[in-house]
């Protein structure tokens, strides 16, 4: 069975056929780094990390690019509010983003380009668009001429009126058409800026991804992915820029988009008090529990994110790690067929998870571990898993060394047939959130 993906461009599931069979190339839109990212930002990372792992198993070479947007008006405002430089803000938040994504089990991309290091490529691309009649300069701005592209709007399938209304762009007097969008805009002396043929300024958002994808993946490539909210205007405008600049029939052959996250049935919003950053959630739950919940719904469907869901995900992983605990697992011959078939069918992670449930028995421990790895799960030592605790509980509870000392004392009490003392030690640990488990192999423990 070969990979089949849902292509937003055609609104159909299609067999995946690489542009170059020897080298699969994928671009995923990354965050604008002005704060810790929210849980919605983690969903495309986890979904398309799972795709990246799948592609690597089936193709000799895969290049995965996930960008960092570090030029943005929100960044300028936040840096000013914080009293820090833009560079200090973006370096700090980009590092936190990368660290948090690793903690939810995401592999690092092969390339993580930052917009500020690709302004030269953006200027070259804008100049190319002007030369080809697809862009024009007006009052220090450079704008893309939307009417110059006959099939603009093909990805989002919006009417002309919808395109103008939904573009969220200023209908400035210097625009030739209301739908035209900014490629380059002037900067004041207080704003970050770069010298260009059109004066000192900075790029628009959309041109960044066109330039970075072309630099690292080529003028055409296989997969471009991101959240549903990026279909219009961001991805629509990327297509317009890249196709118009390079003259190809497509920019990316397949466009993949993940669904939105709701929190307890409502849209996530700071005003509703249901806005969660990945960074704060990682203080309360293991990264794999967050990852499992994000994979529990098909990536194209809405996902209801709740604390109860995280508790349930942790309990599922406890069961799976319990199967692996204290058991040397021989290397499986590969990902179990049922898991792989599910993932090859447009990343059907709910079905893959159901297959893992069926494999969660001692006799299938090796297959369980291999199947979990395909989803980026079951990646830590079982003993380490069971010793994890929420940040607050870990800070106030006994240390690993204290627990091991108590177990040693309990073992000595039992050897001396002082069972009352042994029970006291066990009950004391239990009251402090530590559960002891006795077996023929000895005593193990976990944080309850």
Beta strands, then each sheet from edge to edge (+ up, - down):
strand 1: 4-7
strand 2: 12-15
strand 3: 24-28
strand 4: 62-66
strand 5: 135-138
strand 6: 141-144
strand 7: 181-186
strand 8: 201-203
strand 9: 221-227
strand 10: 252-258
strand 11: 261-263
strand 12: 266-267
strand 13: 303-305
strand 14: 434-439
strand 15: 442-447
sheet 1: 1+ 2-
sheet 2: 4+ 3+ 9+ 10+
sheet 3: 5+ 6- 7+ 8-
sheet 4: 12+ 11- 13-
sheet 5: 14+ 15-
end
